[in-house]
């Protein structure tokens, strides 16, 4: 699918009809024709679309030719400088980043990079523009030339403990790849500040003139949060800043889930069930229940080596075998013709009902135990 048909972020379909269509629009925000190029300059058609799946507002068509480069003017504003210094200092304090390595992605000529270093962080930058990189290096700022386009990209000086990408993400044709690339170059628990123009405010204030070819995406707090989660981050906060014109999201690299404690539960259940089975002769215990949890328990605990069969009331399972463990699956009346000394019930929410049937229909000497969430409960025998 071409960009006019599919979402650049999630791959979903765009609504067939654009939300807005503009004619004679400026072709770029950072290209001003001079006398020599004026005759070749012309207005462009601009379509504003929306993804059916994730809801993200986005432009059809290609990005501007300089989309990898950051051109920043507002950083020279005294008011913006004061705001950024305060913001960066609070961020560094909140996340323990004083003296720590952080990365600004799309650092331009080092306007914010200088402020990040002023607030005590060991800030590095990455910038595509050769001219901007040379300017940064002349100012003594550590900057890598290039861009982040893939999670397989390893940056010099990585890993970083924090990152900043400020009013740049909306320019990138594949923001998910860039964000995943950033995450791959962070420490575990690395934090970041991600900022984009605030489309919630744009809609609220009727700013119809905010659309420009440079900005491929128009993020609401909801769609920005979705993107960041998709890219591997936990969103700690997303709020409006700078006269509500900017959406500012504080994120943390998502931690890999730690499921090792489940192995402890498995070992405990293994011990309890095998200790229970030790009370009976081999293959004189049946398991009641052929649901997915029971099937997994049988295989993981190697119960097929000690029990006779599995009982299940579902006709389509009867006469077959348990996958992986290969125990025969019998109907309930099998217990009438082939008496067992005990039944181990693994029927999830039906376990109590099954245990009641076993108590009512069979000899009081029949042992009955139920596998509960908390462990094995012996209810009879």
N, C-alpha and C positions, 0 to 999 in steps of 0.2 A: 504494500500500500504506500502511496506517496504522502507527503506531509499534509496535504489537503484532506486526506481521508482518514488518517489515524493520529491518535494522540502521541505526542513526542515523549510523554512521560510513562503512561501505562500501556500504550499500544491499543487502547480501545478505539472504537469508531467515533468520529466527530458527527455531530448532527448534520444532516445533508445540507441544510440551508444555513449560511452564516448568520450570526446574531446581528451583526452590523456590517455594512459595506460603505467604505469611504472612497471617494475619487479625488484625484489631484492632491494626494498627500505627499509631504516631504519624503524623499527616498531614504533619508538617514538624518539622525539628530546631530551627528558630528561632522557632516560634510557640507560646507558652505561654498557654493560655486563662486569663483572669481570672474573677472571680466573675460578671461580666456575660455572658461568652461560654461559660462552662462547660457550660451546658445544650445548646448547639449543637455542642459538640465531640464527635466520634465517631471511633472507630478506622477505619482504611482497609485494604482488601485490597491486598497488594503481591506482584507476580509478578516473579521473577528469571529472565531468559532469557539465551540465548546465541546469537550469530550462527554459522550453519553455515559461512560463508565465512571470516571473519577470526578467529573464536573469542572475540570480545569479550563479556564478561559485562555485561549491562545490564538496567535495569528497563523493564518495559512501562509505558505510560501517560505522562501529561504531566508536565512539571517543576513544581516549586512556583512560586507566583506571583512570588516575589522572587528568581528564579534569577539575575538579572543583578547582584544586589547581593552584596557581600562582607561577612559578619559574622564578625568574628575576635575570639576571646577569648584564645587561647593566647599571642598576641604579648606579653601583659602578664606572662607568666611570666618570672622572672629567669633560669631555666635556658634557656628558649627564646631570650631576648634574647642571652645569651652565645653560644649555638649559632649564631644567625643572624649576629651580628657577625663571628664567626670564619669562617663559611661565605662570607658576602658579600665579606669582605676577601680570602680566598683566591681567589675567583672573579675579582675585579677584578684581582688581581695576575697570575693565570694567563693572562688574556686581554687584558691591557693596557688596562683600562677606567678607570683613574684619571683623573678629570677629563673623562671621555667621557659623552655622552648615552646614558642607558638608560631603559627604560620598564617600569614595573610594571603589568601588566594585571589589573584587579580589586584596587585598592589599598586598599579599605575606608576606614578613617579615618586612613590614613597610617602605621600601625604599622610596617610593614616599609619603607615609603618613607623614613621618618626614618632607619632603620638603613642603608639603601643610601647615603643622603647622608653619613652619619657615616663610612662607609668610603671616601669620596672620589669617588664617582661622581656625575655630574650627573643625578640621577634625577627623572623625571617619572612621573606616575601617570594612569591612566584608570579612572574609577569611575562606575557608573550612578546610585547613590543621591545624590540632591540634598543630603540632610542630611549624608552623609559627605563629599561634595565641599566643602560649606561649612565643615565642621570642618577639613579639610585646609588650605583657603585661609586660615582664621583662624590656623593654625599656621605659615603662610608656606610651605607646600608647593605646588609647581606641579602642578596636577591638571586634566585635561580631564574634563568630564562627558559620559558616554555609554558606549558599548560598541563592541567591534570585531566586526562580523558579516559582513564581506565583504572579499575581496582588493582590491576597487576603492575601499576607504575610505582616504583620505589624512588622516593625523593632523597637527595643528599640531606644529611642531618636528621632524617627521620629515625625514630618516631618522635612526634610532637605531642605535647600535653594539651594543647589547645589550638583552635583555629578561628579565623574570621573570614567571612566572604560577604562583602558589604555592597549592596546594590550592583551586583554583577551576575547573580544566578539567573535573573530573568533574561539575560542576553544569550545564554548557552543553549544550543540546540539539543543537547543531551545532558540535562542537569543531573539525572540519576547517576550516570557514569562518573561525572565529576565528583559528586558527593560520595559515592562509594570509593572512588580513588582517594579522597581526603580521609575517609574512615580507615582505609588500609594503611595510612601513614600516621595514625594516631596510636598513642598508648592505650591500653585497656582503661576504660573510664575517661578517655579524653573528652574534653568539652569544647563547645564552639558557639559562636554568635553568627547567625545567618539572617541577613536583612534583605528585603525586597520592597519595591513600592507597594503601598497598601491599597489593593483594589476594593476592599470594603469601604474605605474612605472615598475613593474615586466615585463609586456608585452612589454612596450616601450624599455626596456633594455635587453630583451631576457634572463631573469633570469630563465632558465628552472629548476634550482636546488632549487627553492623556495618552491616546494610542499613537504609537510611533513604530516604525519598522525595526528599530534597535531592540525593542522589548518584545520578545517572542511570547512571554507569559505574563499573566495578570493574576497574581495570587491573592486569594482571600486567606484568612487565618486557617480556615478548614483545609483548603487545597494545599497550602504550604505545609501544614502539619502532616497531611497524607504523604506528600512527596518526601519529607524528611524521614518519616517512618519507613517508607518503601526503600530508602537508601541506606538504612541500617542505623538510624539514630532514635533515641528516646527524646521526645520533646518535653523539656522541663517547664518551659514557659513560652508563650507567644503573645506579644502585646504590641499596641500601637505606640510609637515614639515620634519625636521630631514633628510636632504639630499634627500628629496622627498620619503624617504622610508616609511613614515607614512602618512595615511589619517587622518586628525584631523577635527572633526565636532563639532561645537558649536551648542547646541540645547536648546530649551526652551519647557517646558511642555505645551502641547497645551491647550489653555483656552477653557472652555465650552462656546459655542456660547450664546450670550445674545440677545434673540429675543423679549424681553419684549416691545420694542418700537412698534412691530406689533400690540400689544393689543391697543395701543393708536390710531393707524390708524383705527383699527376695531371699536373702540368707536366713532371716529369722523364720519366714514361712516354710522354707525348705527344712529347717531343723524341726519345727513343730509337726509338720505333716509326716515326715519320715519317722519321728519318734512315735507318732500315733500308729503308723503302719506296722511298727515293730511289735505291736500287741497282737497281731493276727498272722496266721499262716500266709505264705506268699500266694498271691492271686486269689485271695478269698475276700477281697474288698472291691467294691464297685464305686465308680464316680458317677454322680448324677449331675448332668449338665454338659452340653456340647456347645455352649456359647463361646465367643472369642476369648474371653478371659480364662475360662476353664481350659480351652485348647492350649493357650499359652502357658498356663501353670503346669499342665501335664508335660509339655515338652521341656520347659526350662528346668523343672525339678526332676525330670526323668522318671515320672511316675509309671510310665508304661512297663517299666521293669518289675513293678511290684503289684499292680492292680490287674483285675481280670478284664474289665470292660468299662464302657461308658453307657449310662442309661440316659435316654432323652425321649421326651414325649412327641417330638416333631417327626411325623411319618417320613418326610423327605430325607431325614438324616439316618433313619434306621436301616440296618443292613449294610451300611457303609463303614468307613474307618476314619478315625481322627487323622487330620493332616499332620505330617511330620512324625507323630508318635505311633500311628498305625494301630490303635486300639479299636476293637470292634464296637460299633454303636448299636445298642439293643433297646427294644421297647420296654416300658416299665414292667409288663407281665413276665419278662425274663426272670425277674427275681422270684417268681412263683415256681418256675421249673428248675432254676439253678440258684438255690439259696446261697447268700453271701453271709459273712460274719459281721460285716460293717459296710455302711455306705457313707461316702464322703460327698457332701452336697456342695456343689459349686454352681448354683442356679441364680446368682445375683439377687435381684429383687423378689424372685420366686422361692428363695431358699427356705424361708419359714413355712410356706405352704407345702413344699416338698417334704420337709422334715415332719410336718403334721401328718401327711399321708403315710409316711414310713412308720410313724409311731402307732397310727390307728390300724394299719393293715397287716403289720408283720410282727413276728414274735418279739416279746420284750427283750430277748437276748440279742437282738440285732443292734449293733453299735451304730450310732448316728452322730456325725460331726459336720459342722457347717463352717466353710471358709468365709470369714467376715473380713471387713476392711482392716480391723485391728489385729486379726490373727485367727487361729483355729479355735472354734468353740465346740467342745464336746457336749452334746445335748442328751445323749443316752449311751450307756454302755462304757 
